[in-house]
Amino acid sequence: MKRSLWIIILLLAVIGVGATWWLLRSSPHDEALAARELATRKLAEYLARKFPGHRAIVVSNPFTQRDGVAREILAMEKAGVAGVRAGLGRRARVEAVVFPELKPEAQLDPRAVFIDAETTTPLSYLVAEDAFDKLISQHPNCDVVISLVGLPARLDRVRCWTDERPKFALLLPDLRPVGNTAAVKQAVVSGKLAAFVLYRPDTAELSKVAGPLRFEDRFLLVTAENIEQILTDYPQLFPTETHR
């Protein structure tokens, strides 16, 4: 009996140490990396189903190409790209990971450039107005642009946005460059904006639920198939007026 009791105590101790190790190992930064990878993977899985065989470019943070960039920034961008690759799998192809050109003043001092404090994608204000057009001209076979850095703030000056090709997919975008709610809906329904991922507004409450990280507990995938429902359920996530 004593021997059985000691075995039980030993097993509980091992479980306790393992749980403690896992909690210490899973830092907020690790969780953020996992969430980013999950968000881009689910976005890419949808694109792979919708556009099998198509080629995509992944627009990534140009500051990651500079010396001395923080490791946390590099890790976040790598997690996003890894999620895209995993989600597309063999059904679609990442033609290239590309880095949009910055405005001359942003190259010298990003702090000197006006950035709207409400934006979720500061690079929208730092990239050159023709940066996306240049990327498309360099990759003429690209069918889909998966942007991890949002859209240029002056989207009305971006030629590839008005052309039939390519289609765009976005991670946690600032939608105001697209226009008001009606303009966003039209971009999605027309297929120009193929899909995008937003944070759920009730994420804080859902994240308290114990268990593995799940996409649907933290994010929304907006597509032509569900935009009507999401507009009904979460109208606050969409811009009410055109932003220029």
N, C-alpha and C positions, 0 to 999 in steps of 0.2 A: 504493500500500500504506500509506504514511504517512498519507494523507488518510483512509483507511478506519479506521485505528487511532485517529486523533483523534476521529472520529465516534463510535466505540464508547466511548471514554473520556468524551466529553461526555454521551452517553446514560446511562452509569452514574452520572455525577455528578448529573444531573437526578433520576434515580431515588432516589439516596441522599438528596438534599435533600428530596424529596417524602416519603420514609419518615420522615425525622427530623421534618419538620413535622407529620406525622400522629401520631407518638408524643408529641410535645410538646403537640399539640392535644387528644389523648385523655387527659385527666386522670382520676384516680379519681372525681372528682365527675361528670364527663361520663359515665363508664361507669355510675355509679350511677343517673343520670337515664335512660340508655338502658335499663338493666335494669328499672327501675320501669315505664317506658312499655311495655316488652315484656310484663311480667307482667300488667298490667291489660288490655292489648290481647288477650292470649290468653284471659284470663278472660272478657272481654266477647264475644269471638268465639264462645265456647262458649254463652254466654247467648243470643246472637242466634240461634244455630241451634236451641237448645232452646225458646226462647220468642219466636218471630218475631211482630212486631207489638205486643209488650208495652211498657209504659212503665216506666222505671227512674228512681230518684233516686240520686245519688252522694253519699254522706256523706263530707264532707271535713273537714279540720283547722280548727276554729274559730279557732285562734290566728293563722291566716293572714289573718284579717280585722282584726287589730290593727295599729296604727301601729308602725313600727320593727322588725317581724319580719325575721329574717335572710333575705337573698335566697336562700340555699341551701334554706331550708325552703319558701319560695314556689315555687322551681323544682321541688323534688321533688313538691309537691302538684299543680302544673300538669302535670308529666309523667304523673302517675297519671291525672288527669282526661282528658288528651289521649289516653292509651292506651284508656280506656273508650270515648270517642267514636269513635275509629278502629275499635275492635273491633266495636261495635254497628253502625256504618255506617248503612245505611238500613233494615236489617232490624228494628231495635228503636229505641226513642227515649229519649234522656235528657231527662226532663221538667224536672229541675232539679238543680243542684249545691247541696247544703244543708249547713248547719253546725249540729251539735247544741249545745244549750244546755249551758253548764258549771254545775257545782255553785257555789253562792254563794261558798264558801270558795276554790274553784279560780279564780274570777274575780278575787278579791282577791290571792291568793298561791298559785299551783299547788304550790309547794314545801311548803305546809302540809298538803297532802292525802297520805294514805298511798298509795303506789304500790308494788305488789309488784315487787321487783327482778328477778324472772324473766320478767315480762311482755314480750311483743313489741309490745304496744299500750298505752302509758301512758295514752292518753286514755280507755281503758276505766274507769279510776278517777276521771277528772276530769269526765266528762259527767254531767249530772243523770240520775237514775234514770228519769224520765219523758221524757227528751229525744227518744228514738226514737219514742215514742208520739205526741208532739207533731208530729214531722215527718210521720208517717203521716197524722195528722188534717188536716194542711195540704195533703197530696197524696193525696186519697182514691182517685184513679185509678191510683196507683202499684201495679204488680204485683211489682216486684223492687227490693230495696234492695241497692245495691253499696256496701259500706262499706270505705273506705280507712283507717279508724281503729279497726277492731275492733268488738267488742260491749260493751255495758255490763257491768261486773264482776258486778253483781247482776241477771243476766239473768232470774232467777226472778220479778223484779218488773216485767218489761217485758211489757205486755199484747200488743203486736203479735207477740211471739215465740210466744205460745201460740195466737194467732188463725190461721185458715187462710191468710189473706193478710196480708202479702206474703211472698215468698220472699227469702232472703238469699244474697248472694255476698260473699266476704271476701278481702281481700288480707293475706297473712302474719299470720293471726290468732293470738291467744292463745285456744286452744280450751277452756281450763279453765272459763270461765263456762258453757259448754254442759253440762259434766259429765264423766264418765269416758269411756273409749273406747266403751263400749256406747251411751252417750247420744249421742255424736258420730255414731256409725254410724247410729243410729236417725233422727237429724235429717237425715242425708244421704239415707238410703233413703226416708224419708217425703216428701222433696222440700222440706222447710222450709229446709234448708241446701242450696241448689241446687249450689253449687260453691265451692271456695276454693283459693287458691294458697299453697303452702308452699315454703320453701327445701329443696332436696335436701341431705341430710346429707353427701353426697360431692361437694358443689359445689367445694370447694377443689381437689380432684384434677382434676375435669373442666375447671375454668377454666384449667388450665395448657395445655390443648390449643389450638394456634394456630388462628385462623380467626375468622369472625364470631360475634357473640354469639347463642347459640341458647337458646330457652326451655328445652328439655329438658335442657340441660347445667347449668342453674342452679335450675330450679323444678320443682315437681310440681303438676299441676292435679288436684284430688281431686273426683270426681263420683260419682253413684250407679252409674255404669257401671264404675268401677274401684276403688271404695273397698275391696272385699275384697282385691284384689291388693296395694294400697298398704299396708293393714293387715298383710298377710303380709310384705311386703318391708321396711317401715319402721315397725314397731310403736313405736319410741322417739319418734316424732313426735306420738303421741297421749297424752292425759292418762290416768293409771292410776286416778285417784280424783277424785271431785267436789270442786270448789274453790269455796268461798264466802267 
